[in-house]
Amino acid sequence: MAATDFKDYYAILGVSKTASPEEIKQAFRKLARKFHPDVNPNNKQAEARFKEVNEAYEVLSDPDKRKKYDQFGQYWKQAGEGFPSGGVGVDMGGFDFSQYGNFDEFINELLGRFGTSSPRGGRQSYSYRTSTGAPSGFGGFSDFGFQDAGGSAIQDSEAAIALSFSEAFHGVQKRFSLGNETLDVRIPAGAKPGTRLRVRGKGQINPMTQQRGDLYLKVELQPHSFFQIEGDNLICEVAITPDEAALGASIDVPTPDGTVNVKLPAGVRSGQSLRLRGKGWPLAKGGRGDQLVKVAIVPPKELSQQEREYYEKIRAIRTYNPRSHLQQVKL
C-alpha cells in the first residue's frame, strides 16, 4: 500500500487512539445512520463515506486487527505474514517481486481475481482466503494453492459478501465474475452476519494440479438506520412522549412486513422492550423470530406557553417521586 493510500481509521470514526470498544461502536453507529444510503439516496459522497466508515469499524472493532493496525500502520495487513519470503514447504528462490506494483498485481497473475458485479452495474472486490481460514496477505504461499509440507493441496477460497438488511432478509441473487466466468449465486432469505455459503468447484485453481476447490461466501451485513439483528430477533428503538408513557397510547411501529399499531401500557418505562412475535428474522427451519421494540421516553426540547403551564401544574400536584428509595441509600 502506498503511503498516500493510508487511511486513518480513528480519524474516520472521529475517535482517539485510546477510545474504548464501546466508544468506537457508538461513533460507528452514529456515522452509519448519518451516511446510510437509505437516508442519502443517490448521494455518491455519502455512499463513499458510508463504505469508509464500515471499513474503519471492521478493523477497529476487531481486537487483533486493531492491535496490528496500531503497531504497523499502513502495513498492518501484512504484519507477521513475512512477504515475500514466507511459505511452508515452498522455495521461491530469487524470484523478483519488484516487477509487481502491489500485491493485487501479483495475485492477479498467479491465480486470477474474483470480483462481483451488482445488478446496478457496480463492482466490488474481495480478498482470497484459504481453506484454513487464514487471510491471503503477504504471507505463506500455501495460501495460493501450493502444497504444504504435508503434501495436501489448499484450493478452497473464502470471500466476504456485503448484503443490505433487505437483501439478507428477503434473499437475493448475486452475479459474480470469476475471470472469464460468470456465476449467479442465490443467497437464501435469513442470511446472518458470519453465514458461510458454499459454492462447489468455484474456488482457487491449484497451479500445480489444475484442480479447483470450493468458494465460500461469508456474509457481512451492512448497518440499517432503524433495525439491528440480535440472534433471531430484530431490535429497534422507538421514541415516545412523557404523556404517552404515563397514560398509555397506541403508536405505529415499522416492521419488515409494514407498519403495525402497538399498544403502550400506562406507566411504561424508558428502556423497556415490547415483543412483537413472529416479526423478527427468518429462521432456517421456517418461521420468524421476534421483533423487540425498545421504548425511549423523549421530552420535548421546546414547549408552547400552554404546554409549559400544564407541565408546571402537573409538577405542582404530582405525588409520585421516582427517587424516594434513594433516601435509604448509604455508603
Sequence and secondary structure as in RCSB ss.txt:
>XXXX:A:sequence
MAATDFKDYYAILGVSKTASPEEIKQAFRKLARKFHPDVNPNNKQAEARFKEVNEAYEVLSDPDKRKKYDQFGQY
WKQAGEGFPSGGVGVDMGGFDFSQYGNFDEFINELLGRFGTSSPRGGRQSYSYRTSTGAPSGFGGFSDFGFQDAG
GSAIQDSEAAIALSFSEAFHGVQKRFSLGNETLDVRIPAGAKPGTRLRVRGKGQINPMTQQRGDLYLKVELQPHS
FFQIEGDNLICEVAITPDEAALGASIDVPTPDGTVNVKLPAGVRSGQSLRLRGKGWPLAKGGRGDQLVKVAIVPP
KELSQQEREYYEKIRAIRTYNPRSHLQQVKL
>XXXX:A:secstr
  GGG   HHHHHT  TT  HHHHHHHHHHHHHHH TTTSTT HHHHHHHHHHHHHHHHHTSHHHHHHHHHHGGG
GGGTTT TTT  SS   TT  GGG SSHHHHHHHHH  EEEE TTS EEE   B TT  B SSS GGGGT B TT
  B   EEEEEEE HHHHHH EEEEEEETTEEEEEEE TT  TT EEEETT S B TTT  B  EEEEEEE   S
S EEETTEEEEEEEE HHHHHH EEEEEEETTEEEEEEE TT  TT EEEETT S B TTSSB  EEEEEEE   
SS  HHHHHHHHHHHHH    TTGGGGG   
